């Protein structure tokens, strides 16, 4: 584990495990790198270098004093700093779940030379339609208000828990993810939502420019992202799609075995494993 310094001096929490081609996972909004703990040991055993990190205002990363320090551009730059620390000068497989996938797409478009492959996990390319974008921002605002008024625990006690830790809260990985989510600063996570997750620009019209091979993975029962997965798989020039039977939005926890097998298979086809 380490503290990586962002361009504005903010400390970012990051950790790297194993050797080989770096595979960096970015989380969904309001969650932490603990959500990807089930991926570490299997991917390291397969020969990858697994990199986890927390967004600014999330997990064990610093909380900016200035609200203007939250932006999608800054988050993309933060991801680059984490890669500079974990695998300097080496192309990486970048990916993430939900918002993490969109962050990875923005990073790939900004730095195509740094990306060997993409993992787009229960994610989407953002909302081009103004009405859909407005609905998404309204949903993020409701979440932000919930966090500010009732704290992080409220996120884990209502319907939103299914999109934070999955639909099997009894699993050890889900419990660990919930514990990490619960101790975050709710005001910081709310600010991140309003300034990053909510207004993040769509990249749907730019997908055709991405040359890196991509794995588009979605849970069979993740209704909110099934259509987005279809769109990305159709528009990305080198995409393969996997649908995990019976899984919801947090497919990497709900069915970690099948999820890990799909990712390892993709990395093998990419030539990223020994």
WOPE-V724602 format. One record per run of one state. SS is the DSSP state (H for helix, E for strand, C for the rest). FROM is the first residue (numbers start at 1). TO is the last residue. Records with the same first field share a line. If there is no record, write none. Layout:
# WOPE-V724602
SS = FROM-TO / FROM-TO
This chain:
# WOPE-V724602
C = 1-1 / 6-10 / 18-21 / 27-32 / 47-48 / 54-66 / 70-71 / 87-91 / 98-98 / 111-111 / 122-129 / 151-151 / 158-158 / 164-171 / 183-185 / 198-203 / 210-212 / 220-222 / 236-238 / 245-250 / 255-255 / 270-274
E = 2-5 / 11-17 / 22-26 / 49-53 / 92-97 / 115-121 / 213-219 / 239-244
H = 33-46 / 67-69 / 72-86 / 99-110 / 112-114 / 130-150 / 152-157 / 159-163 / 172-182 / 186-197 / 204-209 / 223-235 / 251-254 / 256-269
